[in-house]
Amino acid sequence: MSYAPVVPRARIGFIIPSSNRMVEPQMQRYLPAGIVPHFTRIGMTNRHKRPLPELLPKILEAADLLNDSKCDVIVFQCTGTSMSGGVDMDHHVVEEIAKATSRPAISTASALNAAFTALGARRLAFVSETAEAGHAKKLAYLREAGFEIVADRAVGLAGSDAYCTVPPEFWRDTGLALSADSAEAIFLSCANISAIDAIEELEAATGKPVVTSNQAALWSALRTAGIRDQIPRLGALMRR
């Protein structure tokens, strides 16, 4: 008797911060059937925080380990870290991951750029989880990347414990309060928050597309792997 091998439609590898508690459950919840996520962690936030060029060797080591799992796409998933060195440095990190693994690679920052482009959104209402210092670095990246920020707010949560325990309703209400008429999309930033579960309600309330860090990475990774599935509850982006 012969048996057909069980082969996933795609494997997606995620490099996440050691402090992150949201990427894994959100990807496991929302990825379509037959798409297998794999995860590895490195220290890159809080007490491990370093300039992105100094983190690059650890990032490449993590990518090499994910490559052992035959991942079809490698995702460097941390919004603040991927944006921290500016546009050129983010491109360099993505290129180095792809070179080291011979696999397509993306970062949170590159996924967000692709998401806004797919939505035709250049004018953004932008919410970040951090205090002003971290918010300002993301703001600088977005402006360097060519986006106009028409409204923004630094929520100023205390740290990872707060990031991952504030409920989706908080992000819905914050996005709703900030939504400007001239904004073409609402961006709720951070891969360690529950904003992905607020997308549907916030889009319905504002009539604008909503982009979150984990939703954008999921969308970009799937499309990079050639997977065109639409995913209910993840908004206008997942119909692109």
C-alpha positions in Angstrom: 0.0 0.0 0.0 1.3 3.5 -0.9 0.5 6.7 1.0 0.4 10.2 -0.4 2.7 12.5 1.4 1.2 15.3 3.5 2.6 18.5 2.1 1.6 22.0 3.4 0.6 24.6 0.9 3.4 26.8 2.3 5.6 27.2 5.4 6.2 30.7 6.7 9.0 31.4 9.2 8.8 34.3 11.6 11.7 35.9 13.5 10.1 37.6 16.5 11.4 39.4 19.6 11.8 37.3 22.8 9.3 39.6 24.4 6.5 39.1 21.8 3.4 37.1 22.9 1.0 38.0 20.1 2.5 37.0 16.8 2.3 33.2 17.4 -1.4 33.0 18.5 -2.5 35.5 15.9 -0.8 33.7 13.0 -2.1 30.4 14.2 -5.6 31.8 14.4 -5.8 33.5 11.1 -3.5 31.7 8.6 -5.5 29.7 6.1 -5.7 25.9 6.2 -2.6 24.2 5.0 -0.3 27.2 5.8 2.2 26.2 8.5 3.9 28.9 10.6 7.3 28.4 12.2 8.7 30.7 14.8 12.1 31.6 16.3 12.9 34.2 18.9 15.9 36.5 19.4 16.6 39.3 21.9 15.9 42.6 20.2 13.7 44.7 22.5 13.8 45.9 26.1 17.0 44.9 27.7 18.2 43.4 24.4 17.7 46.5 22.4 20.6 47.4 20.1 21.0 49.3 16.8 19.7 47.3 13.9 23.2 46.8 12.3 24.4 45.2 15.6 21.3 42.9 15.6 21.9 41.7 12.0 24.1 38.8 12.8 21.5 37.4 15.3 18.8 38.0 12.7 20.7 36.0 10.1 21.4 33.2 12.5 17.7 33.0 13.3 16.9 33.0 9.6 19.3 30.2 9.0 17.6 28.1 11.7 14.2 28.7 10.1 15.6 27.7 6.8 16.2 24.2 8.2 12.4 23.9 8.4 12.2 24.6 4.6 10.2 27.8 5.1 9.0 29.3 1.8 9.2 32.9 3.2 11.1 34.3 6.1 9.5 37.2 8.0 11.5 39.5 10.3 8.6 40.6 12.5 9.1 43.6 14.7 7.7 47.0 13.7 9.9 49.3 15.7 13.1 47.3 15.1 12.6 47.0 11.4 11.9 50.7 11.1 14.6 51.8 13.5 17.4 52.1 11.0 15.5 53.9 8.3 14.3 52.7 4.8 17.7 51.8 3.4 18.7 49.7 6.5 15.5 47.8 6.4 16.0 47.0 2.7 19.5 45.9 3.6 18.3 43.5 6.3 15.7 42.0 4.1 18.2 41.5 1.3 20.7 39.9 3.7 18.1 37.4 5.0 17.2 36.5 1.4 20.8 36.1 0.5 21.6 34.0 3.5 18.6 31.6 3.1 18.0 31.7 -0.7 14.4 32.3 0.2 12.1 35.3 -0.2 12.3 37.6 2.8 10.2 40.4 4.2 10.2 42.6 7.3 7.3 44.2 9.1 8.3 47.6 7.6 8.5 46.2 4.0 5.1 44.4 4.5 3.5 47.7 5.7 5.0 49.6 2.7 3.5 46.9 0.4 0.2 47.0 2.2 -0.2 50.8 2.0 0.8 50.7 -1.7 -1.8 47.9 -2.5 -4.5 50.0 -0.8 -3.5 53.1 -2.6 -2.9 54.9 0.7 -0.3 57.6 1.1 -2.1 59.7 3.7 -2.2 57.9 7.0 -3.7 58.2 10.5 -1.0 56.6 12.7 -1.3 55.1 16.2 1.7 53.5 18.0 1.8 51.7 21.3 4.9 53.5 22.6 5.8 56.8 24.3 6.8 59.7 22.2 10.5 58.6 21.7 9.6 55.3 20.0 6.7 56.9 18.2 8.9 59.6 16.7 11.3 56.9 15.2 8.4 55.2 13.5 7.0 58.5 12.3 10.4 59.4 10.8 10.5 56.1 9.0 7.0 56.5 7.6 7.8 60.0 6.3 11.1 58.9 4.8 9.2 56.1 3.0 7.0 58.8 1.4 3.8 58.7 3.5 2.0 61.8 4.8 0.9 61.5 8.4 -2.3 63.5 8.7 -3.0 62.5 12.3 -1.0 60.5 14.9 -1.0 59.5 18.5 1.6 57.9 20.8 -0.5 55.8 23.2 2.4 55.5 25.6 1.7 52.1 27.1 4.2 51.1 29.8 5.8 48.0 28.1 5.2 44.5 26.8 2.8 43.5 29.6 0.5 46.4 28.7 1.0 46.0 24.9 -0.3 42.4 24.8 -3.1 42.8 27.4 -4.9 45.9 26.2 -8.1 44.6 24.5 -9.0 45.1 20.9 -11.7 47.6 21.9 -9.0 50.0 23.0 -7.4 50.0 19.6 -10.8 50.3 17.9 -11.7 53.3 20.0 -8.3 54.9 19.6 -8.4 54.5 15.8 -11.9 55.8 15.7 -11.0 58.9 17.7 -8.0 59.6 15.5 -9.5 58.9 12.1 -9.2 62.1 10.0 -11.3 62.8 7.0 -8.2 63.2 4.8 -6.6 59.9 5.9 -6.7 57.1 3.3 -5.9 54.4 5.8 -5.6 53.9 9.6 -2.3 52.3 10.8 -2.3 50.6 14.2 1.4 49.8 14.8 3.1 47.0 16.8 3.3 43.3 16.5 2.7 42.7 20.2 -0.9 44.1 20.4 -4.4 42.8 19.8 -5.3 45.4 17.1 -5.7 42.7 14.5 -9.0 41.8 16.2 -10.3 45.4 15.9 -9.9 45.7 12.1 -13.4 44.6 11.1 -15.2 46.9 13.5 -13.0 49.9 12.9 -13.3 49.6 9.1 -17.1 49.4 9.4 -17.2 52.5 11.7 -14.8 54.7 9.6 -15.2 53.4 6.0 -11.4 53.4 5.8 -9.0 50.5 5.4 -7.2 49.5 8.6 -3.7 48.1 8.6 -2.0 46.5 11.6 1.5 45.1 11.8 0.6 41.4 12.1 -2.2 41.6 9.5 0.2 43.3 7.0 2.9 40.7 7.6 0.5 37.8 7.2 -0.9 39.3 4.0 2.6 40.0 2.5 3.9 36.6 3.5 1.0 34.8 1.9 1.1 36.8 -1.3 4.9 36.3 -1.5 4.3 32.6 -1.2 1.8 32.7 -4.0 -1.2 32.2 -1.7 -4.2 34.3 -2.7 -6.7 33.4 -0.1 -9.0 36.0 1.4 -9.3 35.9 5.1 -12.6 36.9 6.8 -12.3 39.6 9.6 -9.0 40.9 8.3 -10.3 43.8 6.3 -9.8 45.4 3.0 -6.2 44.5 2.7 -6.9 40.8 2.6 -9.1 41.3 -0.4 -6.0 42.6 -2.3 
